[in-house]
Amino acid sequence: MCEFTVFLDGERVFEDAVFCRVEAGELLLKDILGQSKRFSRCHIVEVNVVAEKIVLEKD
């Protein structure tokens, strides 16, 4: 299974993400254990499966 490390403006902000969805204008991320974190006022600029990373940027 592919688990992603998530970066926001160059800083690691979430690890082992397996789920990402936009809900009510926010990005919702969940890890393999079901823990979640929401990010507002940002968007995805890169999803790299080979490097297992998602890059976010503030709006």
N, CA, C and O of each residue as an XYZ file, in Angstrom:
236
protein
N       0.846     -1.177      0.000
C       0.000      0.000      0.000
C       0.886      1.233      0.000
O       1.946      1.245      0.626
N       0.456      2.259     -0.694
C       1.207      3.500     -0.818
C       0.743      4.483      0.271
O      -0.428      4.859      0.325
N       1.656      4.876      1.109
C       1.367      5.840      2.175
C       2.210      7.080      1.928
O       3.413      6.986      1.686
N       1.573      8.241      1.991
C       2.223      9.482      1.607
C       2.642     10.320      2.817
O       1.967     10.345      3.846
N       3.770     10.999      2.659
C       4.167     12.054      3.579
C       3.673     13.357      2.955
O       3.831     13.574      1.754
N       3.073     14.222      3.776
C       2.463     15.449      3.271
C       3.287     16.646      3.734
O       3.643     16.771      4.906
N       3.576     17.519      2.774
C       4.362     18.724      3.047
C       3.516     19.951      2.732
O       2.795     19.981      1.735
N       3.612     20.959      3.589
C       2.948     22.249      3.364
C       4.018     23.320      3.423
O       4.645     23.531      4.461
N       4.223     24.002      2.294
C       5.249     25.044      2.187
C       6.605     24.540      2.675
O       7.317     25.248      3.387
N       6.959     23.313      2.288
C       8.259     22.754      2.602
C       8.388     22.087      3.960
O       9.431     21.505      4.262
N       7.354     22.157      4.781
C       7.387     21.571      6.120
C       6.554     20.296      6.158
O       5.436     20.271      5.644
N       7.089     19.237      6.763
C       6.341     17.979      6.906
C       5.210     18.206      7.907
O       5.451     18.599      9.049
N       3.965     17.955      7.467
C       2.807     18.239      8.323
C       1.947     17.016      8.615
O       1.095     17.065      9.503
N       2.155     15.903      7.874
C       1.348     14.709      8.082
C       2.089     13.530      7.471
O       2.742     13.670      6.437
N       1.988     12.366      8.109
C       2.675     11.185      7.605
C       1.703     10.025      7.432
O       0.660      9.963      8.084
N       2.060      9.124      6.554
C       1.317      7.886      6.304
C      -0.103      8.123      5.811
O      -1.011      7.358      6.136
N      -0.300      9.185      5.022
C      -1.622      9.482      4.469
C      -2.009      8.442      3.431
O      -1.218      8.094      2.554
N      -3.230      7.953      3.543
C      -3.770      7.004      2.573
C      -5.085      7.496      1.974
O      -5.661      6.842      1.104
N      -5.561      8.661      2.446
C      -6.860      9.187      2.020
C      -6.779     10.703      1.989
O      -6.223     11.324      2.894
N      -7.339     11.294      0.939
C      -7.390     12.753      0.831
C      -8.676     13.129      0.107
O      -8.999     12.573     -0.943
N      -9.408     14.086      0.684
C     -10.657     14.533      0.060
C     -10.893     15.986      0.438
O     -10.481     16.429      1.511
N     -11.557     16.731     -0.443
C     -11.981     18.095     -0.134
C     -13.361     18.012      0.487
O     -14.286     17.450     -0.099
N     -13.494     18.584      1.693
C     -14.776     18.637      2.409
C     -14.981     20.043      2.929
O     -14.153     20.561      3.678
N     -16.060     20.651      2.542
C     -16.410     21.995      3.017
C     -15.255     22.971      2.841
O     -14.976     23.783      3.724
N     -14.581     22.886      1.688
C     -13.501     23.812      1.386
C     -12.180     23.515      2.077
O     -11.249     24.314      1.983
N     -12.077     22.388      2.766
C     -10.841     22.005      3.446
C     -10.354     20.670      2.894
O     -11.145     19.861      2.410
N      -9.039     20.449      2.972
C      -8.489     19.145      2.630
C      -8.521     18.271      3.867
O      -8.010     18.661      4.916
N      -9.107     17.110      3.757
C      -9.157     16.136      4.841
C      -8.196     15.015      4.498
O      -8.322     14.381      3.450
N      -7.232     14.767      5.379
C      -6.272     13.682      5.207
C      -6.472     12.675      6.319
O      -6.739     13.044      7.463
N      -6.341     11.389      5.978
C      -6.420     10.326      6.979
C      -5.239      9.394      6.797
O      -4.775      9.169      5.679
N      -4.752      8.847      7.920
C      -3.664      7.885      7.836
C      -4.209      6.466      7.931
O      -5.418      6.261      8.041
N      -3.327      5.511      7.888
C      -3.698      4.092      7.872
C      -4.466      3.678      9.123
O      -5.241      2.721      9.085
N      -4.257      4.393     10.237
C      -4.934      4.073     11.496
C      -6.241      4.846     11.673
O      -6.927      4.676     12.681
N      -6.589      5.692     10.701
C      -7.828      6.452     10.773
C      -7.696      7.812     11.425
O      -8.680      8.545     11.522
N      -6.492      8.169     11.879
C      -6.300      9.511     12.424
C      -6.388     10.499     11.276
O      -5.966     10.199     10.159
N      -6.936     11.676     11.546
C      -7.148     12.629     10.465
C      -6.655     14.017     10.839
O      -6.461     14.346     12.009
N      -6.462     14.814      9.804
C      -6.070     16.211      9.976
C      -6.674     16.992      8.824
O      -6.713     16.518      7.689
N      -7.148     18.200      9.129
C      -7.753     19.067      8.123
C      -6.846     20.259      7.861
O      -6.194     20.783      8.765
N      -6.823     20.670      6.605
C      -6.029     21.821      6.195
C      -6.946     22.780      5.447
O      -7.605     22.396      4.481
N      -6.982     24.013      5.896
C      -7.813     25.016      5.225
C      -6.912     26.000      4.483
O      -5.731     26.154      4.796
N      -7.501     26.653      3.502
C      -6.823     27.666      2.703
C      -5.523     27.151      2.078
O      -4.494     27.826      2.113
N      -5.588     25.947      1.506
C      -4.442     25.409      0.786
C      -4.938     24.492     -0.323
O      -6.116     24.135     -0.370
N      -4.031     24.119     -1.206
C      -4.388     23.246     -2.320
C      -3.221     22.308     -2.619
O      -2.089     22.563     -2.209
N      -3.505     21.227     -3.334
C      -2.495     20.248     -3.715
C      -1.777     20.751     -4.961
O      -2.416     21.121     -5.946
N      -0.444     20.762     -4.914
C       0.336     21.147     -6.087
C       1.081     19.961     -6.689
O       1.506     20.016     -7.842
N       1.242     18.876     -5.904
C       1.948     17.711     -6.431
C       1.545     16.455     -5.673
O       1.429     16.464     -4.447
N       1.334     15.379     -6.413
C       1.188     14.039     -5.848
C       2.225     13.187     -6.559
O       2.152     12.990     -7.772
N       3.198     12.678     -5.798
C       4.295     11.910     -6.370
C       4.251     10.507     -5.768
O       4.660     10.306     -4.624
N       3.758      9.543     -6.536
C       3.608      8.176     -6.050
C       4.966      7.529     -5.836
O       5.153      6.806     -4.857
N       5.919      7.773     -6.729
C       7.247      7.168     -6.612
C       7.935      7.626     -5.326
O       8.525      6.813     -4.614
N       7.862      8.928     -5.026
C       8.488      9.484     -3.820
C       7.562      9.385     -2.605
O       7.967      9.713     -1.490
N       6.322      8.935     -2.815
C       5.312      8.814     -1.754
C       5.131     10.118     -0.991
O       5.187     10.150      0.239
N       4.909     11.205     -1.750
C       4.691     12.502     -1.108
C       3.581     13.278     -1.785
O       3.339     13.154     -2.986
N       2.912     14.087     -0.971
C       1.911     15.042     -1.437
C       2.399     16.413     -0.997
O       2.762     16.612      0.162
N       2.406     17.351     -1.929
C       2.857     18.700     -1.622
C       1.665     19.646     -1.662
O       0.950     19.724     -2.662
N       1.463     20.364     -0.562
C       0.401     21.361     -0.450
C       1.028     22.744     -0.483
O       2.204     22.928     -0.168
N       0.201     23.716     -0.876
C       0.636     25.110     -0.885
C      -0.508     25.960     -0.364
O      -1.671     25.693     -0.666
N      -0.184     26.981      0.418
C      -1.218     27.879      0.944
C      -1.806     28.697     -0.190
O      -1.106     29.062     -1.134
N      -3.108     28.984     -0.089
C      -3.792     29.821     -1.089
C      -3.369     31.266     -0.936
O      -3.833     32.127     -1.683
